[in-house]
Amino acid sequence: MNTQITNIWENALKLIKDEVSELSFTTFMLPLKPVSGGSDFLNLEAPADFIKASLEQRFYPLIKNAVNQVSKRNYNVNFVLPIETVFSNIEENETFTYEKTHLNSKYTFDTFVVGKNNRMAHAAAVAIADNLYENAYNPFFIYGGSGLGKTHLMHAIGNYVVQKNKSANVLYVTSEEFTIEYIAALRKNEFSQFRDKFRNVDLLLIDDIQFLGEKNSTIEEFFYTFNALHQSNKQIIIASDRSPNELTFFDERLRSRFQCGLVSDVQKPDYETRMAILRKKSEDEGLLISDEIFDYISRNVGTNIRELEGALNQIIIYAKMSGSDLNFDTAKEALKHITENNNQENELSVKVIIDVVSRYFDVKPEDIKSDKRSRDISIPRQISMFLCRNLMDLSFPEIGREFGGKHHTTVMTAFTNIDNKKKSDATIKSAIEDIMEILHI
């Protein structure tokens, strides 16, 4: 392991320790191990799937900020599971490397639960992965709301391809990463290397394409990249939170290309699929959990897959930390905050919004109302203010009074900041969507 990366993580831990509770630090931070890194990324290995999920959902901004503060660079931080357990059949002398593809080894077809909501998209994904060079569906455009499995399917295709053909050149990127690399190439005058990377692939998977919107030069470059790959019969897979027709900020020539292959949506899972998702997750964790608990989660938690798995994680962590048996009473206690909110018949209040946001980001409600300025507190505070303004139509002075007597200009700044960030920051946008779904908006 690179000594520099190890030192960065050890110093980042010192900053993180001051920002989280002792329980959170012991449970989530200490088990992390830096396993690889480069000039712009750091991979941290989590010992278990539920730990990884909690890190991604609750602690990512805090960890990334600490790493970047220590390194004085803009690192992309990735949480990974032990790679050797998933790719043990790939020999060391093969060309495949995790860093090269940017694939997440956790997301495979084996861990994907098929239901009515995603059956067509799954069938197409399997067909493409099994016959990559036939280009039956090219491009393959997947769309649907946040947390419904689009990213899982994309990684599953890539993981299947590299296991079947280890010499295949596969690359997964988000539109944000594409943009960052494009800008860096322009600044460093390394455009030929940029084009080599993105155009000499057998399979390009690009996620959250909607975030390329309004970045004209980047869209233009993606258009030429798309054309080069398509004309060379290379497979392109694109994911978005909306259909091609709804991507109105792209010009017609690009939208028409998105639709020239196969377009498939993924919808919210029904009750049976939600139950199957929870059963599958518990099996993957090697846990024996009753259907009574799965039923309770499926009926009381939103239909977002990320929410369902997050609720199960909360129960597991609660049982572990409290020393309780993993039974129905424990599940009810662990999810008490969710059912209590549901029983309020969806009546919105500032308190309800703050409570939901604080649980989502694993911070204290009183911290959100405080004057603390650390990012792990300020972002949840600003999102809470934004939602109070958007969902309850409160005035800026009214919101300020609810948040510990903040000046109305502070609230205005918070609202403007989040309103801008949700258009360009995938993490902020996803968090707002998840929170609104919890609030049943």
Buried (B, 14 or more C-beta within 10 A) or exposed (E): EEEEBEEBBEBBBEBBBEBBEEEBBEBBBEBBBBBBBEEEBBBBBBEBBBBBBBBBBBBBBBBBBBBBEBBEEEBBBBBBBBBEEBBEEBEEEEEBEBEEBBBBBBBBBEBBBBBEBBEEBBEBBBBBBEEBEEBEBBBBBBBBBBBBBBBBBBBBBBBBBBBEBBEBBBBBBBBBBBBBBBBEBBEEEBEEEBBEBBBEBBBBBBBBBBBBBEBEEBBEBBBEBBBBBBEEEBBBBBBBBBBBEEBEEBEEEBBEBBEEBBBBBBBBBBEEBBBBBBBBBBEBBEBEBEEEBBBBBBEBBBBBBBBBBBBBBBBBBBBEEEEBEBBBEBBBBBBEBBEEBBEEEEEBEBEBBBBBBBBBBBBEBEBBBBEBEBBBBBBBBBBBBBBBBBBBEBEBBBBBBBBEEBEBEBBBBBBEBBEEBBEBBBBBBBBBBBBBBBBEE
